[in-house]
């Protein structure tokens, strides 16, 4: 039963019907004054439901939310707007009152020390705004860009951090207890600062409404989103539709948790949902984003954000085959500047430039169970990020764009630049014939790439040190090399227990290639098929540990296993500080070439000492039990 004006009076006190406050839902009569009157009346009662019968309510001015008020729409209820300057907003003032702290706020602490004057000026339920320093730029994200020379992948480098807290208890002795723990040390008696937030709103629900841009909306920047709120703590948007028509974003949020559940975002521009700063414990789940038209990302999470869950969303359609550089790139999800402790799970992305993008020091995030299909550039793009867990994702046809411009080298399932300590485990990466791209490409250290299943890729390129590539099943169309340790001074990598299949006509030259100047790598127990060599060393690769790498040749009537045969043995450099030693096991009975050719079922140890002398030592093989 529709809740008409008469029905509303019958349940007086439960709902406030906007029609009773003069709203006309004809789509042409300005309704903001009437809608605001209904919201204000609900607020005056301490909170109530404001009900929108079916109709089109036109915003001709900004509409302000109030604490403990629900905006509830009947099916068919719509709010439209004439201009992007007419928005649904929270606090009208971002004014802060400066306080004086008595001690540094320590990471993990919920106790804030104030001086006597500041303590007397705050009350339970007040909000505090804390900074570890003052931003050098009006747009604080520029601080992170300017700090590009800093070690952003380090857990200790935050550049610039803010956090908000709610006072839940006054403890005496000028101490207050707050509702969450500090995530870093805030030097609020020195370089940092602490403030009382003068105007806040809490506990707002918006449900079952449609928001639509009229053609007159210009949408010149991200702040022109339909809903734009500052210091609204506990904003819930559920079961709503945003018909943005390629003219603006949907939701722009600054400070306080946001929940966006089961909403549709049609043709967003700039940012569909934007978590600007300090929106911890937000949840974005079960939503659909379609036909993103331009700029950045459907979900954008910026600096000072943590403990956010993005799950079970569907992203469909933002491909731009005409892109020529990163300015035209659209991501389904983008995180910038030290976004931490977030979960991105069970999202489905089809036809975007990038699936998930993390930049400038993002760390301790989980990316799992997502599906990335038909990406222009890559499924994941990771830049100066660390301690990421990437597991059980599926990548299909990543890198489709035929005009990627400056982004050509990043086309892959996963692109990682200047990253450390990534854990990439149990993913599936597949390309259709004619679309093959690298499974992973870039520069990264201390990274684990394990237990992945890869079909129709070109190669795996690891330009870094202390990485582990193991237990992967890899089918590759490459004709030159499949796994590559690339770059000089890239050492101490482990490549073991991989199954490598060359599927190109004529096979592949090298299953694994260690580049010039790369030393002290462990390459063991790998098996290749249709590759001329399982392992290849170049002229300046030294001090490797190679053991029991197998080459299967399917062209023979009987399978032939060749362990590290035809490994070149370059001359030791005069400045070498350690000998080179390979263990080589051969079961070939062919004539062979070089020092190891035609040796039969023998185990050899090869040693080149620092003086450059070569030694080959034949090891005895026995099937008899030997006492130890």
Secondary structure, 3 states (H helix, E strand, C coil): CCCCHHHHHHCECCEEEHHHHCCCCEEEEECHHHHHHHHHHHHHCCCCEEEECCEEEEECCCEECCCCCEEEECCCEEEEECCCCCCEECCCCCCEEEECECCCECCCCCEEEECHHHHHHCCCCCEEEEECCCCCCCCCHHHHHHCCCCCCCCCCCCCCCEEEEEEEEEEECCEEEECCCCCCCECCCCCCEEEEECCCEEEEEEECCEEEECCCCCCCCHHHCCEEEECEEEEEEECCEEECCCCCCCEEEECCCEEEECCEEECCEEEEEEEEECCCCCEEECCEEECCCEEEEEEEECCCCECCEEECCEEECCCCCCCCCHHHCEEEEEEECCCECCEEECCEEECCCEEEEEECCCECCEEECCEEEEECCEEEEEECCECCEEECCEEEEECCCCCCHHHHHHCEEEEEEEEECCEEECCEEECCCCCCCEEEEEEEECCEEECCEEEEECCEEEECCCCEEECCEEEECCCCEEEEECCCCCCCCEEECCEEEECCCCCEEEEEEECCCCCCCEEECCEEECEEEEEEECCCCCCCEEECCEEECCCCCCCCEEECCCCCCCCCCCCCCCCEEEEEEECCCCCCCCCCCCCCCEEEEEEECCCCCEEEEEECCCCCCCCC
